Amino acid sequence: MKMKKLLALICASVLAIGALTACSSKEEAPAQSEATTPAETDKNTEATGLQDGTYRAEYDKEDSRGWKAFVEVTVADGQMTEVNFDYINADGALKSEDEGYNTSMKEKAGTNPAEFKVALAESLIASQDPTKVDAVTGATSSSEEFVTFTTALMEQMQAGNTEVLVLAAPAE
């Protein structure tokens, strides 16, 4: 009988400690100042391995509708800070600024280049990892192209190679 009481007391203690630990509040980390010192910048670069600069990847040719996909990524203090993903035609026009195309795609797919380029960029900047970018519903192919470009650029961003990376366009 004493053994059962002892075992019950031990189990109750373990459960109580577990409950108190799970319900305890976490201490908030102290706020960091906006300005970073050169030493902090070096640590950021070392942690991510990314070298500051602007990097670009694009396809080697236009698709059957005359658009060529590209992405530009700006790295500052070892972090991806700006991302521009779009499609350009022979006239230099951007798909995200083509009102007719954007209206048509929005009606059919629920999104358009003007919207999904922002969502993809925000996802990459938040995660700092192309493999963790959330695909945009209605823009699956474009989301896949974005991940392909940014994944391919990682090696160049780590090496500080700002030459334009040209990838073979997918077969249609």
HUTADA-V265347 format. One record per residue. RES is the residue in three letters. PHI is phi in whole degrees, -180 to 180 (NA if undefined). Layout:
BEGIN
RES&PHI  RES&PHI
END
This chain:
BEGIN
MET&NA  LYS&-63  MET&-65  LYS&-65  LYS&-65  LEU&-64  LEU&-64  ALA&-64  LEU&-65  ILE&-65  CYS&-61  ALA&-64  SER&-65  VAL&-62  LEU&-64  ALA&-65  ILE&-64  GLY&-62  ALA&-66  LEU&-66  THR&-67  ALA&-67  CYS&-91  SER&-70  SER&-84  LYS&-88  GLU&-74  GLU&-79  ALA&-69  PRO&-63  ALA&-67  GLN&-93  SER&-74  GLU&-66  ALA&-81  THR&-114  THR&-84  PRO&-56  ALA&-65  GLU&-66  THR&-61  ASP&-62  LYS&-65  ASN&-60  THR&-64  GLU&-65  ALA&-65  THR&-92  GLY&78  LEU&-94  GLN&-96  ASP&-60  GLY&152  THR&-114  TYR&-121  ARG&-135  ALA&-130  GLU&-152  TYR&-79  ASP&-79  LYS&-156  GLU&-78  ASP&-79  SER&-65  ARG&-100  GLY&90  TRP&-108  LYS&-119  ALA&-76  PHE&-153  VAL&-140  GLU&-123  VAL&-125  THR&-104  VAL&-112  ALA&-135  ASP&54  GLY&77  GLN&-124  MET&-71  THR&-114  GLU&-138  VAL&-138  ASN&-127  PHE&-115  ASP&-161  TYR&-128  ILE&-126  ASN&-106  ALA&-62  ASP&-85  GLY&86  ALA&-79  LEU&-99  LYS&-62  SER&-67  GLU&-105  ASP&-83  GLU&-60  GLY&-62  TYR&-64  ASN&-62  THR&-64  SER&-62  MET&-66  LYS&-60  GLU&-66  LYS&-86  ALA&-111  GLY&84  THR&-151  ASN&-155  PRO&-56  ALA&-62  GLU&-89  PHE&-71  LYS&-64  VAL&-70  ALA&-62  LEU&-66  ALA&-62  GLU&-62  SER&-65  LEU&-68  ILE&-63  ALA&-69  SER&-91  GLN&60  ASP&-145  PRO&-58  THR&-74  LYS&-107  VAL&-74  ASP&-78  ALA&-68  VAL&-97  THR&-61  GLY&93  ALA&-136  THR&-61  SER&-63  SER&-65  SER&-62  GLU&-65  GLU&-62  PHE&-59  VAL&-65  THR&-59  PHE&-61  THR&-70  THR&-66  ALA&-64  LEU&-75  MET&-54  GLU&-61  GLN&-67  MET&-67  GLN&-72  ALA&-87  GLY&78  ASN&-87  THR&-94  GLU&-66  VAL&-64  LEU&-92  VAL&-106  LEU&-108  ALA&-68  ALA&-67  PRO&-66  ALA&-69  GLU&-102
END
